[in-house]
């Protein structure tokens, strides 16, 4: 069978499905068969703040949102890492909802962050803000995530810049 005619969904899911099979999950062949009969976005290997694997099947709708950061407060200050994370994800939530999408559709988050002037990166502050939007009461799902410390961001005052990708199955 040529590569162009072979179904690819099981190959995309194989690493996560093998991990599930090794952890006492249902029979691997049953899991693969279920995925072939009802394509869905599959989230595997859930951690505290994110999943390690998300498989997007053919035919899914995708949405990409550019990197965004916080706006200054009325007093001109920018706020902490936690405050900036909350503002960024609240803005994304509003944007997604205006487009007919939701936080639950987010499958990937990329984070670029600066250390404080003292050289310490407030990773936990970011996570406190992030957890209000993922793995929370308003959104139980978690995306895959990358978090990178950078030397600088485009806008003075930003401690963090975030970009997201969303996917969903057509209804």
ZAMARGU-4260 file (C-alpha; in steps of 0.2 Angstrom, whole numbers, plus 5000, padded with zeros to 4 digits):
<rodrens>
0) 5000/5000/5000 | 5007/5017/4995 | 5010/5030/5009 | 4997/5042/5000 | 4983/5029/5002
5) 4987/5022/5019 | 4977/5028/5034 | 4988/5039/5045 | 4978/5042/5060 | 4985/5026/5069
10) 5003/5031/5065 | 5000/5048/5073 | 4993/5040/5089 | 5005/5025/5090 | 5017/5032/5103
15) 5003/5038/5115 | 4993/5022/5112 | 5008/5011/5116 | 5011/5021/5132 | 4992/5018/5137
20) 4993/5000/5132 | 5008/4998/5144 | 4999/5006/5158 | 4985/4994/5159 | 4973/5004/5147
25) 4961/4995/5136 | 4968/4983/5122 | 4978/4993/5109 | 4969/4986/5094 | 4952/4991/5102
30) 4959/5009/5105 | 4965/5010/5087 | 4949/5003/5080 | 4939/5016/5090 | 4950/5030/5083
35) 4948/5024/5065 | 4929/5023/5067 | 4926/5040/5076 | 4940/5053/5072 | 4943/5064/5086
40) 4956/5075/5094 | 4965/5063/5106 | 4974/5070/5121 | 4987/5058/5129 | 5000/5058/5143
45) 4992/5071/5154 | 5004/5080/5166 | 5001/5093/5179 | 4999/5108/5167 | 4999/5100/5150
50) 4997/5085/5139 | 5013/5077/5131 | 5004/5071/5116 | 4989/5078/5106 | 4984/5069/5090
55) 4975/5079/5077 | 4966/5068/5064 | 4963/5073/5046 | 4949/5084/5043 | 4950/5094/5059
60) 4948/5113/5058 | 4963/5123/5064 | 4965/5141/5070 | 4982/5149/5074 | 4983/5165/5084
65) 4999/5176/5084 | 5010/5179/5099 | 5002/5191/5111 | 5007/5200/5127 | 4999/5210/5140
70) 4994/5228/5139 | 5000/5241/5152 | 4989/5244/5167 | 4980/5262/5169 | 4995/5267/5180
75) 5007/5263/5166 | 5014/5247/5175 | 5014/5230/5167 | 5011/5219/5182 | 5019/5202/5187
80) 5021/5187/5177 | 5005/5180/5184 | 4995/5195/5180 | 5002/5196/5162 | 4998/5177/5160
85) 4980/5180/5166 | 4977/5195/5155 | 4984/5186/5139 | 4973/5171/5142 | 4958/5181/5146
90) 4961/5190/5129 | 4963/5174/5120 | 4947/5167/5128 | 4937/5183/5122 | 4945/5182/5104
95) 4941/5163/5103 | 4923/5165/5108 | 4921/5180/5096 | 4926/5168/5082 | 4915/5154/5088
100) 4929/5144/5097 | 4933/5140/5115 | 4948/5138/5127 | 4944/5119/5126 | 4949/5120/5107
105) 4967/5125/5111 | 4979/5111/5108 | 4996/5120/5108 | 5003/5134/5119 | 5020/5142/5116
110) 5027/5153/5129 | 5042/5165/5128 | 5047/5173/5144 | 5059/5185/5152 | 5068/5184/5169
115) 5064/5198/5181 | 5078/5211/5183 | 5086/5201/5197 | 5088/5187/5184 | 5075/5175/5191
120) 5062/5168/5179 | 5045/5168/5188 | 5039/5151/5181 | 5028/5147/5195 | 5019/5164/5193
125) 5016/5160/5175 | 5009/5143/5180 | 4997/5151/5193 | 4989/5162/5179 | 4989/5148/5167
130) 4980/5136/5178 | 4966/5147/5179 | 4962/5143/5160 | 4969/5125/5158 | 4965/5110/5169
135) 4952/5122/5178 | 4934/5124/5181 | 4932/5134/5166 | 4942/5122/5155 | 4946/5105/5161
140) 4957/5102/5145 | 4976/5105/5144 | 4986/5108/5128 | 5004/5103/5124 | 5015/5117/5129
145) 5033/5124/5126 | 5040/5136/5138 | 5056/5145/5133 | 5066/5159/5142 | 5072/5172/5130
150) 5084/5187/5131 | 5071/5200/5126 | 5054/5202/5119 | 5048/5215/5106 | 5038/5226/5118
155) 5046/5234/5133 | 5036/5229/5149 | 5031/5212/5143 | 5037/5198/5154 | 5029/5185/5143
160) 5023/5182/5125 | 5011/5168/5121 | 5005/5160/5105 | 4992/5147/5103 | 4985/5135/5091
165) 4967/5127/5091 | 4959/5113/5083 | 4942/5105/5083 | 4932/5092/5073 | 4919/5100/5061
170) 4902/5098/5068
</rodrens>
